Amino acid sequence: MKTGATERMEVEPLLTLASVPGLGPRRILALVSRFGDAAAVLKASVAELCRTAGIDVKTATNIKSAADAEFAREQLRLANKLGVSFVTYWDPRYPKRLKQISDPPVLLYVRGTLPAEDEAMVAVVGTRVPSAYGRLVAANLSRDLAREGVTVVSGLARGIDTVAHKAALEAGGRTVAVLGSGLDVVYPAENRALAAEIAKAGAVISEFPLGTQPDATNFPRRNRIISGMSAGTLVVEAGEKSGALITAQLALEQNREVFAVPGNVTSERSRGTNRLIKQGAKLVENVQDILDELRPQLRGLLREAEAAPRVAMSGSEKTVYEVLGDEPKHIDDIATELGQPSGQVLATLLSLELKNLVLQLTGKYFVRR
């Protein structure tokens, strides 16, 4: 999408204002509220600026001396080249829930489509190094949310985030990825293709200017957008110091629901989620646990999930399928249990995988989907 003339007139002064070091979203919102628009803020005198709550002489002087119009023009040029659009706080497309947090971004960089009416959003976050159990549960819950008409929001990180985005896409649903970098600096790099897919079926967004690198300090700010857009945040596997717990804490501060999937009490990956449950997060075993809590807020925005079509299985496929469950089983153990050669069982498992009934994990372990 090319940046139109009207959009440019509104966005360019806002980008210029946002270039002032130390001038965060709260102050920009206060200034625009007082002066009417960003262009008027930039034209105001130091004395006039100081009449705004939270703006002292030093900040006002900084606005007059450090606002970088060239930065704004370069951002617009890059956005035009890369097909990135802008959604400002005052744009009807801006997510309504995000407006309700204490420090909403004044400007979102967007690749894809982010309609204002898309209110049915749930964040799915978790560890970057999930177990097979965590991957399976995150995929199933994200897929089921998507089938119910819920947009899955996550951060495009390795692990649970990636699983959640992919599962929503596989279900034919919508998903939104929030980056802690510029939209042209997708992190991790191996998720560039996934980001492109997400943009076609949802949106990839960031508040950070194009060219911004994925510095560690960016991710807590990114996390407040993930939770802020969403009616609730689901945590699937998180260690005691996981970034997913920051997102959960932000969700609580934003008066949003927090959900957690219980995990193995001996696993470090489950320490954070199990603690969340102890502290009052809703324990989640299936998608209905989430929807039952959120349904009053999302009334009219959910759709009944379509029953998954039955997939025909041959006799040998049924035999192999019936020995599988939610716990991963190695090919050798399956073959031993069935009393069949490993090669024969593997061929059947691959056939079931093609029918999307079985998931193969690393090391030739298999589980039911």
C-alpha positions in Angstrom: 0.0 0.0 0.0 1.4 3.4 -1.0 1.3 6.2 1.5 -1.3 8.7 0.2 -1.1 12.5 0.3 -3.7 12.9 3.1 -2.0 10.2 5.2 1.3 11.8 4.6 0.0 15.2 5.8 -1.2 13.6 9.0 1.7 11.2 9.6 4.8 13.2 8.6 4.5 15.8 11.5 3.7 12.9 13.9 6.8 11.1 12.8 8.8 14.3 13.2 7.4 14.8 16.7 8.1 11.1 17.6 11.8 11.6 16.6 12.4 13.8 19.6 14.5 11.9 22.1 12.6 11.1 25.4 9.2 12.2 24.1 7.1 9.1 24.8 3.5 8.3 23.8 1.9 9.9 26.9 3.5 13.3 26.2 2.8 13.2 22.5 -0.9 12.4 23.2 -1.1 15.2 25.7 0.5 17.7 23.2 -1.7 16.7 20.3 -4.8 16.8 22.5 -3.9 20.4 23.5 -2.9 21.7 20.1 -5.2 19.7 17.8 -2.5 17.9 15.7 1.2 17.2 15.5 1.8 20.0 13.0 0.5 22.6 15.4 2.7 21.2 18.2 5.8 21.6 16.0 4.8 25.3 15.3 4.1 26.2 19.0 6.6 28.2 21.0 8.5 27.0 24.0 6.2 29.0 26.3 3.0 27.5 24.6 4.4 24.0 24.8 5.1 24.4 28.6 1.4 25.0 29.2 0.8 21.3 28.5 0.8 19.0 31.5 4.1 17.0 31.8 6.1 19.4 29.4 8.8 21.4 31.2 11.2 23.9 29.6 13.8 21.3 28.9 11.4 19.1 27.0 9.8 22.0 25.2 13.2 23.3 24.1 14.1 19.7 23.0 11.0 19.6 20.8 12.0 22.9 19.1 15.7 21.9 18.6 15.7 18.1 18.1 12.6 17.3 16.0 13.9 15.7 12.8 11.9 16.4 9.7 14.4 14.5 7.6 13.9 11.4 9.7 10.1 11.6 9.0 10.6 12.0 5.3 13.0 9.0 5.2 10.5 6.8 7.1 7.8 7.7 4.7 10.0 7.0 1.7 11.0 3.6 3.1 7.4 2.7 4.0 6.3 3.6 0.5 9.0 1.3 -0.9 8.2 -1.6 1.5 4.4 -1.5 1.3 4.1 -0.4 5.0 1.1 1.7 6.0 0.6 3.8 9.1 -2.2 3.6 11.6 -2.3 6.5 14.1 -4.0 6.7 17.5 -6.8 8.8 15.9 -7.3 6.5 12.9 -10.6 4.4 13.0 -8.5 1.4 12.2 -6.6 1.6 15.4 -7.4 -1.3 17.7 -9.9 -0.1 20.3 -8.6 -2.2 23.1 -5.1 -0.9 22.6 -6.4 2.7 23.2 -7.4 1.7 26.7 -3.9 1.0 28.1 -2.0 3.7 30.0 0.6 4.3 27.2 -0.8 3.3 23.8 1.5 3.8 20.8 0.7 7.0 18.9 1.7 5.4 15.6 1.7 1.8 14.4 3.7 0.6 11.4 1.5 -2.0 9.6 2.1 -4.6 7.0 -1.2 -6.2 6.2 -4.7 -5.4 7.4 -5.8 -4.4 10.9 -9.5 -3.6 10.8 -10.9 -1.6 13.7 -13.8 -4.1 14.2 -11.4 -7.0 14.7 -11.9 -7.0 18.5 -11.9 -10.8 19.1 -8.2 -11.1 19.9 -6.4 -13.4 22.2 -2.6 -13.4 22.8 -0.7 -16.7 22.9 2.8 -16.5 24.3 5.4 -18.8 25.9 8.9 -20.0 26.0 11.3 -19.9 23.0 12.3 -23.5 23.7 9.1 -25.4 24.2 8.8 -29.1 24.9 6.9 -31.4 22.5 3.9 -31.1 24.9 4.1 -27.3 24.8 4.2 -27.2 21.0 1.3 -29.6 20.7 -0.9 -27.7 23.2 -0.1 -24.3 21.7 -0.9 -25.5 18.2 -4.2 -27.1 19.2 -5.4 -24.1 21.2 -4.3 -21.6 18.6 -6.0 -23.6 15.8 -9.2 -23.9 17.9 -9.2 -20.2 18.7 -8.8 -19.4 15.0 -11.7 -21.7 14.0 -13.9 -19.8 16.5 -13.1 -16.5 14.8 -10.5 -15.3 17.3 -7.4 -13.5 16.0 -4.3 -15.0 17.5 -1.8 -12.3 18.6 1.8 -13.1 19.4 5.3 -11.8 19.0 6.8 -13.9 16.1 9.6 -15.1 18.5 11.0 -18.6 18.3 9.1 -21.4 20.1 5.5 -20.9 21.2 5.0 -17.6 19.3 5.9 -19.3 16.0 3.8 -22.3 16.7 0.8 -20.1 17.5 1.1 -18.0 14.3 1.5 -21.1 12.1 -1.4 -23.0 13.7 -3.8 -20.0 13.2 -2.8 -19.8 9.6 -3.2 -23.5 9.1 -6.8 -23.2 10.4 -7.5 -20.5 7.9 -7.7 -17.9 10.6 -6.2 -14.5 11.2 -3.1 -13.7 13.3 -1.2 -10.6 14.2 2.5 -10.5 14.9 3.9 -7.6 17.0 7.6 -7.0 16.5 10.2 -5.5 18.8 12.1 -4.1 15.8 11.3 -2.3 12.6 9.1 -4.1 10.1 12.0 -4.4 7.8 14.2 -6.1 10.4 12.2 -9.3 11.1 13.6 -11.2 14.1 14.4 -14.0 14.2 15.5 -14.0 10.5 14.2 -17.5 9.9 10.7 -16.1 10.4 10.8 -13.7 7.5 8.7 -16.1 5.3 6.2 -16.6 8.1 5.9 -12.8 8.6 5.0 -12.5 4.9 2.3 -15.1 5.3 0.9 -13.4 8.3 0.7 -10.1 6.5 -1.5 -11.8 3.9 -4.0 -13.2 6.5 -3.7 -10.5 9.2 -1.0 -8.1 10.1 2.6 -7.6 11.1 2.9 -4.5 13.2 5.4 -2.4 15.2 5.6 0.9 16.9 9.4 1.1 16.2 10.6 3.0 13.2 11.9 1.2 10.1 15.5 0.2 10.5 15.2 -0.4 14.3 17.2 -3.4 15.5 15.7 -6.0 17.9 17.4 -4.7 21.0 16.5 -6.3 24.3 14.9 -3.1 25.7 12.4 -3.1 22.9 10.6 -6.3 23.9 8.9 -5.3 27.1 7.4 -2.4 25.1 6.4 -4.8 22.4 4.8 -7.0 25.0 2.4 -4.3 26.2 1.0 -4.1 22.7 0.5 -7.8 22.5 -1.5 -7.9 25.8 -3.1 -4.5 25.1 -4.6 -5.5 21.8 -6.0 -8.7 23.3 -9.0 -9.5 25.5 -6.9 -12.1 27.2 -3.4 -13.6 27.3 -2.7 -17.3 27.2 0.7 -18.5 28.5 1.9 -21.9 27.3 5.1 -23.0 29.0 7.2 -20.3 30.6 10.2 -20.5 32.9 10.5 -18.4 36.0 12.2 -15.5 34.1 10.4 -15.9 30.8 9.4 -12.8 28.8 5.9 -14.4 28.5 5.5 -13.7 32.2 6.1 -10.0 31.5 3.3 -10.1 29.0 1.0 -11.8 31.6 1.9 -9.1 34.2 1.1 -6.4 31.7 -2.2 -8.0 30.9 -3.1 -8.0 34.6 -2.1 -4.3 34.8 -4.3 -3.6 31.8 -7.2 -5.4 33.5 -7.2 -8.2 31.0 -7.8 -11.9 31.5 -4.7 -14.2 32.0 -4.9 -17.9 31.1 -2.2 -20.5 31.7 -1.7 -24.1 30.6 -0.6 -26.3 33.5 2.6 -28.2 33.0 4.9 -30.9 34.4 5.8 -29.9 37.9 9.3 -31.2 37.4 9.9 -29.1 34.3 11.7 -25.7 34.4 9.5 -24.7 31.4 6.4 -25.0 33.6 7.5 -23.1 36.6 6.2 -19.8 35.3 2.8 -21.1 34.1 2.1 -23.2 37.2 2.9 -20.1 39.4 0.5 -18.0 37.3 -2.2 -20.6 38.1 -1.4 -20.4 41.8 -1.7 -16.6 41.6 -5.2 -16.8 40.1 -4.7 -17.2 36.3 -7.4 -19.4 34.8 -6.2 -23.0 34.2 -6.7 -24.0 30.5 -7.2 -27.5 29.3 -9.1 -26.7 26.1 -10.4 -23.7 24.1 -13.7 -23.6 25.8 -11.9 -22.7 29.1 -10.8 -19.5 27.3 -14.1 -18.8 25.5 -16.3 -19.3 28.5 -14.4 -16.5 30.3 -14.3 -14.1 27.3 -17.6 -14.8 25.7 -19.5 -11.9 27.4 -16.8 -9.5 26.1 -16.7 -11.0 22.6 -20.4 -11.5 22.1 -21.3 -11.4 18.4 -17.6 -11.6 17.4 -17.2 -15.3 17.7 -18.3 -18.0 15.3 -19.1 -21.6 16.0 -16.2 -23.7 15.1 -16.9 -26.0 12.1 -16.5 -29.6 12.9 -13.3 -31.0 11.5 -14.1 -33.1 8.5 -13.6 -36.8 9.0 -10.6 -38.2 7.2 -10.8 -41.7 5.8 -8.2 -44.1 7.2 -7.2 -47.5 6.0 -7.2 -50.5 8.4 -3.4 -50.3 8.9 -3.7 -46.5 9.5 -6.4 -47.0 12.1 -4.2 -49.6 13.9 -1.3 -47.2 14.1 -3.4 -44.2 14.9 -5.0 -45.9 17.9 -1.7 -46.5 19.6 -0.8 -42.8 19.5 -1.9 -40.2 22.0 -0.9 -36.8 23.3 2.4 -38.0 24.6 5.2 -38.4 22.0 6.1 -42.0 21.1 9.2 -43.0 19.3 8.9 -45.0 16.1 10.7 -48.0 17.6 8.4 -48.1 20.5 5.3 -47.9 18.2 6.7 -50.7 16.1 7.4 -52.9 19.1 3.9 -52.3 20.5 2.4 -53.3 17.2 4.8 -56.1 16.5 5.5 -54.7 13.0 8.7 -53.7 11.3 9.8 -50.1 11.9 9.9 -49.3 8.2 6.3 -50.5 7.6 5.1 -48.5 10.6 7.0 -45.4 9.5 5.4 -45.5 6.1 1.9 -45.6 7.7 2.8 -42.8 10.0 4.0 -40.6 7.1 0.7 -41.4 5.4 -1.2 -40.2 8.5 1.0 -37.1 8.6 0.0 -36.2 5.1 -3.6 -36.5 6.1 -2.9 -34.0 9.0 -3.8 -36.6 11.6 -0.3 -37.1 13.1 2.5 -34.8 13.9 6.1 -35.8 13.6 8.4 -34.3 16.2 12.2 -34.1 16.3 13.9 -37.5 16.6 11.2 -39.5 15.0 8.7 -39.1 17.8 5.0 -38.9 16.8 1.8 -37.7 18.4 -1.8 -37.3 17.4 -2.8 -33.8 16.1 
